[in-house]
Amino acid sequence: MAKHLVLAGGGHAHLTILKELADFTARGHRVTLVSPEPFHSYSGMGPGLLGGSYRPEEVRFDVRAMTERAGGVYVAGEVERVDAAARRLILRDGAEIPYDVASFNLGSRVPLERLGGAGPGIVPVKPISGLATARAAILATATATATSTVQPLRLLVVGGGPAGVEIAGNLCRLVEEHSISAEISLVAGSRLLGAFPPKLRTKAFDSLSQRQVTLCEGSRVVAVNHHRAVLDDGRFLPYDFAFVATGVVPPALFRQSLLPVGPDGGLRVNARLQCDAHPELFGGGDCIHFAPRPLDKVGVHAVRQNPILCHNLLAALENKTLQSYTPQRDYLLIFNLGDGRGLLHRNGLVVDGRPAFRLKDWIDRRFMRRFQVSGEQG
């Protein structure tokens, strides 16, 4: 019997499903994708989008076209609540979409409310499309003030993790290539890349310091508003643009819908990426809590969940056997430092230089070619 599959979000873990959607519709199943935007941007290339090494069309997937070309329905909207008892999704605009099986790949968000909320000049590192908007705003501001005697543009990065390092490095690239007078600061919290080996931290610190980034360790930003950051030691830092990279959390809708969640509010799923309490619900990527063991919020998991989620959704529609996702214990990380160099880390190995970036670029572009099947380059 034909059933209705609803995909909430067109993120990394849903890409295989969207690419193979014709297999679902050919069997008579209806498929609906709910996404606020027709394009989904690849997070691994986001910092390069800010710095200018990639154009917007190089880092995005046309999820609307992927859906519609296979006979699915695209709905521009955002899921606000799940009525699991009635098997329906309630959208922010009040619309309701019934489902037989639903899967969530909604990504994650930067919890700006912890720093006082959104405001002028505040740029969360997600969604990725916001980095392109910020790049354009910086260039416009620099152009408007180029002939005046105002002070240098003040660019602040809040957060000393991988995202903060990549954002700072690519801001350097942006201001250098466009000869923008700017001061770039990074407030790292306790220390830059504190969860990583000392060798990697030293290389990242040196790379940013050599490009005149002011690095602040041992202090944390507790609020950003009205173009001023407040530090926990009582200092204030003025900014024109503040890029917030303090970590991400899942959307609040699962907790608000009274669904089983993990400590961070992500939808609790088993090894089959399925909610035990509601077996018709699935999920992948940053918005889930993987019950067998906590997963780092890195894109590699969403990418590797792709085929498992695709298989299991079709199996759930047709009452067949589900597969389990076995996450790898160690994975490759390569940071884009913004100057044509990369910083590679895996299983204690640390390598920096241009070959590391070329490897990252090759991996990212290969991933894009695999799923850019709907004319994004046009």
KATALIN-V514998 format. One record per backbone hydrogen bond with DSSP energy under -0.5 kcal/mol. NH is the residue of the N-H (numbers start at 1). CO is the residue of the C=O. Records with the same first field share a line. If there is no record, write none. Layout:
BEGIN
NH = CO + CO
END
This chain:
BEGIN
5 = 3 + 30
6 = 101
7 = 5 + 32
8 = 6 + 103
9 = 7 + 34
11 = 105
14 = 11
15 = 12
18 = 14
19 = 15
20 = 16
21 = 18
23 = 20
24 = 20 + 21
25 = 21
26 = 22
27 = 23 + 24
28 = 25
29 = 24
30 = 3
32 = 5
33 = 73
34 = 7 + 32
35 = 33 + 75
40 = 61
42 = 59
43 = 41
45 = 42
46 = 43
49 = 45
50 = 46
51 = 47
52 = 48
53 = 48
54 = 48
58 = 55
59 = 55 + 56
61 = 40
63 = 38 + 61
64 = 38
66 = 62
67 = 63
68 = 64
69 = 65
70 = 67
71 = 68
72 = 67
73 = 31
75 = 33
77 = 35 + 75
80 = 90
81 = 90
83 = 81 + 88
84 = 82
87 = 83
88 = 83
89 = 97
90 = 81
91 = 89 + 95
92 = 78
94 = 91
97 = 89
99 = 87
100 = 4
101 = 4
102 = 280
103 = 6
104 = 282
105 = 8
109 = 249
110 = 126
111 = 109
112 = 110
114 = 111
115 = 112
116 = 113
117 = 112
122 = 119
123 = 121 + 242
124 = 122
125 = 244
130 = 127
131 = 128
132 = 128
133 = 129
134 = 130
135 = 131
136 = 132
137 = 133
138 = 134
139 = 135
140 = 136
141 = 137
142 = 138
143 = 139
144 = 140
145 = 141
146 = 143
148 = 145
153 = 181
155 = 153 + 183
156 = 154 + 241
157 = 185
158 = 156 + 243
159 = 157 + 187
160 = 188
161 = 245
165 = 161
166 = 162
167 = 163
168 = 164
169 = 165
170 = 166
171 = 167
172 = 168
173 = 169
174 = 170
175 = 171
176 = 172
177 = 173
178 = 174
179 = 176
180 = 175
182 = 180
183 = 153
185 = 155
186 = 214
187 = 157
188 = 186 + 216
189 = 219
191 = 188
193 = 160
194 = 191
196 = 193
201 = 197
202 = 198
203 = 199
204 = 200
205 = 201
206 = 202
207 = 203
208 = 204
209 = 205
210 = 206
211 = 207 + 208
212 = 209
213 = 208
214 = 184
215 = 213
216 = 186
217 = 215
218 = 189
219 = 189
222 = 230
223 = 230
224 = 115
225 = 228
228 = 225
229 = 237
230 = 223
231 = 229 + 235
232 = 220
234 = 231
237 = 229
239 = 227
240 = 154
241 = 154
242 = 121
243 = 156 + 241
244 = 123 + 242
245 = 158 + 243
249 = 109
254 = 251
256 = 252
257 = 253
258 = 255
259 = 254
262 = 266
265 = 262
267 = 287
268 = 260
269 = 267 + 289
270 = 274
273 = 270
275 = 278 + 281
276 = 274
281 = 278
282 = 102
283 = 273
284 = 104
287 = 284
288 = 285
289 = 267
290 = 288
291 = 269 + 289
293 = 290
298 = 296
301 = 298
302 = 298
303 = 299
304 = 300
305 = 301
306 = 302 + 303
309 = 305
310 = 306
311 = 307
312 = 308
313 = 309
314 = 310
315 = 311
316 = 312
317 = 313
318 = 314
319 = 316
320 = 315
325 = 271
326 = 324
327 = 325
333 = 345
335 = 343
337 = 335 + 341
342 = 353
343 = 335
344 = 351
345 = 333
346 = 349
349 = 346
351 = 344
353 = 342
357 = 353
358 = 354
359 = 355
360 = 356
361 = 357
362 = 358
363 = 359
364 = 360
365 = 361
366 = 362
367 = 363
368 = 364
369 = 365
370 = 366
371 = 367 + 368
372 = 368
373 = 371
378 = 375
END
